[in-house]
Amino acid sequence: MLDKVKELLSAKKGSWEQSGGKPELQVAVCALLLEMAHVDYDYHPAERDTIIALLQERFALSGEDTAELMQIAEAGRVKFPELAPFIYVINAAYSSEDKRDLLVMLWQVILADKRFDSYEELLMRKLGPMLEVDQATMEEVRQLALDDVEKLNPPQD
């Protein structure tokens, strides 16, 4: 499966390969973030901006490198819609704590457009077992994300 991801990288290699980890891992993380943004069939500009910010922070990328990474990951996401090659790369490289951080990033993408729909919920439920994350951790990260949203948007009286 790693060969499928490497195939995506063979045509185009930029300086982002040298920053923040292996290029395969960067593509895999980006592909999951993009999949979450697209799963509800509404790729909102706030989701795109959130993904850009998350990638730049996580991998210390420039704007140009982030754009290139997103193009490669988007092509991979379309080519491999089952996500298995990306999950394989993440599971091979990430610790439990790294996976927890990734789940937080996914929740940030979900909540960027101020909506949480059933397609996003379904994908999160699917990703938990695929990423080998237990249900307690999934629920903990979900609750933290929802609590953060409530803090940012308190109920109006």
C-alpha positions as CSV (number, residue, x, y, z in Angstrom):
1,M,0.0,0.0,0.0
2,L,2.9,2.4,0.7
3,D,3.8,1.9,-3.0
4,K,0.5,3.5,-4.0
5,V,1.2,6.6,-2.0
6,K,4.8,6.8,-3.2
7,E,3.4,6.6,-6.7
8,L,1.6,9.8,-6.1
9,L,4.9,11.5,-5.1
10,S,7.0,10.3,-7.9
11,A,5.7,12.8,-10.5
12,K,6.2,15.9,-8.3
13,K,8.5,16.5,-5.4
14,G,8.9,19.8,-3.7
15,S,10.8,21.2,-0.7
16,W,7.9,20.2,1.6
17,E,9.5,16.7,1.6
18,Q,12.2,18.1,3.8
19,S,10.0,19.7,6.4
20,G,8.1,18.1,9.3
21,G,8.4,14.4,8.5
22,K,8.1,12.0,5.7
23,P,6.3,13.1,2.5
24,E,4.1,10.0,2.5
25,L,2.9,10.9,6.0
26,Q,2.2,14.5,5.1
27,V,0.2,13.3,2.0
28,A,-1.7,10.8,4.1
29,V,-2.6,13.3,6.8
30,C,-3.6,15.9,4.2
31,A,-5.7,13.4,2.3
32,L,-7.7,12.5,5.5
33,L,-8.3,16.2,6.3
34,L,-9.4,16.8,2.7
35,E,-11.7,13.8,2.8
36,M,-13.3,15.1,5.9
37,A,-13.9,18.5,4.3
38,H,-15.4,17.0,1.2
39,V,-17.5,14.2,2.8
40,D,-20.5,16.4,3.2
41,Y,-20.4,17.5,-0.5
42,D,-19.8,21.1,0.7
43,Y,-16.1,22.1,0.7
44,H,-16.5,25.3,2.6
45,P,-13.7,28.0,2.4
46,A,-13.5,27.9,6.2
47,E,-12.6,24.2,5.9
48,R,-9.9,24.9,3.3
49,D,-8.4,27.7,5.4
50,T,-8.4,25.4,8.5
51,I,-6.7,22.6,6.6
52,I,-4.0,25.1,5.3
53,A,-3.4,26.4,8.8
54,L,-3.3,22.9,10.4
55,L,-0.8,21.6,7.8
56,Q,1.5,24.7,8.1
57,E,1.5,24.3,11.8
58,R,1.9,20.5,12.0
59,F,4.6,20.2,9.3
60,A,6.1,23.7,9.3
61,L,5.3,24.3,5.6
62,S,5.4,27.5,3.6
63,G,2.3,28.6,1.7
64,E,3.7,27.3,-1.6
65,D,4.6,23.9,-0.1
66,T,1.2,23.6,1.5
67,A,-0.5,24.3,-1.8
68,E,1.6,21.6,-3.5
69,L,1.0,19.1,-0.7
70,M,-2.8,19.7,-1.0
71,Q,-2.7,19.2,-4.8
72,I,-0.9,15.9,-4.4
73,A,-3.1,14.8,-1.6
74,E,-6.3,15.8,-3.5
75,A,-5.2,13.7,-6.5
76,G,-4.5,10.8,-4.1
77,R,-7.8,11.2,-2.4
78,V,-9.6,11.0,-5.8
79,K,-7.4,8.1,-7.0
80,F,-7.8,6.1,-3.7
81,P,-11.2,6.9,-2.3
82,E,-11.1,4.0,0.1
83,L,-8.4,5.8,2.1
84,A,-6.6,2.5,2.9
85,P,-3.2,3.5,1.6
86,F,-3.3,6.7,3.7
87,I,-4.5,4.9,6.8
88,Y,-1.7,2.4,6.3
89,V,0.9,5.1,6.2
90,I,-0.5,6.8,9.3
91,N,-0.8,3.6,11.3
92,A,2.8,2.8,10.5
93,A,4.2,6.2,11.5
94,Y,2.0,7.6,14.2
95,S,1.9,6.8,17.9
96,S,-1.4,6.8,19.9
97,E,-0.8,10.4,20.8
98,D,-0.1,11.4,17.2
99,K,-3.3,9.8,16.2
100,R,-5.2,11.6,18.9
101,D,-3.7,14.9,17.6
102,L,-4.9,13.9,14.1
103,L,-8.4,13.3,15.4
104,V,-8.4,16.8,16.9
105,M,-7.3,18.2,13.6
106,L,-10.2,16.3,11.9
107,W,-12.6,17.8,14.4
108,Q,-11.3,21.2,13.7
109,V,-12.0,20.7,10.0
110,I,-15.5,19.3,10.8
111,L,-16.4,22.3,12.9
112,A,-14.7,25.0,10.7
113,D,-18.0,25.6,8.8
114,K,-20.0,25.7,12.0
115,R,-21.9,22.5,11.0
116,F,-21.7,18.9,11.9
117,D,-23.6,16.6,9.6
118,S,-24.3,12.9,9.4
119,Y,-21.7,12.3,6.7
120,E,-18.9,13.7,8.8
121,E,-20.1,11.7,11.8
122,L,-20.1,8.5,9.7
123,L,-16.6,9.1,8.5
124,M,-15.3,9.8,12.0
125,R,-16.9,6.5,13.2
126,K,-15.3,4.7,10.3
127,L,-11.8,6.2,11.0
128,G,-11.7,5.2,14.6
129,P,-11.2,1.5,14.0
130,M,-9.2,2.1,10.9
131,L,-6.7,4.2,12.9
132,E,-6.8,1.7,15.7
133,V,-8.1,4.2,18.1
134,D,-10.4,3.0,20.9
135,Q,-13.9,4.2,21.4
136,A,-13.1,6.0,24.7
137,T,-10.5,8.2,23.0
138,M,-12.8,8.9,20.1
139,E,-15.5,10.1,22.5
140,E,-13.0,12.1,24.5
141,V,-11.7,13.9,21.5
142,R,-15.3,14.5,20.2
143,Q,-16.4,16.0,23.5
144,L,-13.3,18.2,23.7
145,A,-14.1,19.5,20.2
146,L,-17.7,20.2,21.0
147,D,-16.8,21.9,24.3
148,D,-14.4,24.2,22.4
149,V,-17.2,25.1,20.0
150,E,-19.5,26.0,22.8
151,K,-16.8,28.2,24.4
152,L,-16.4,30.0,21.1
153,N,-20.2,30.3,20.4
154,P,-22.0,30.5,23.8
155,P,-25.8,30.0,23.7
156,Q,-27.7,33.3,23.2
157,D,-30.3,34.2,25.9
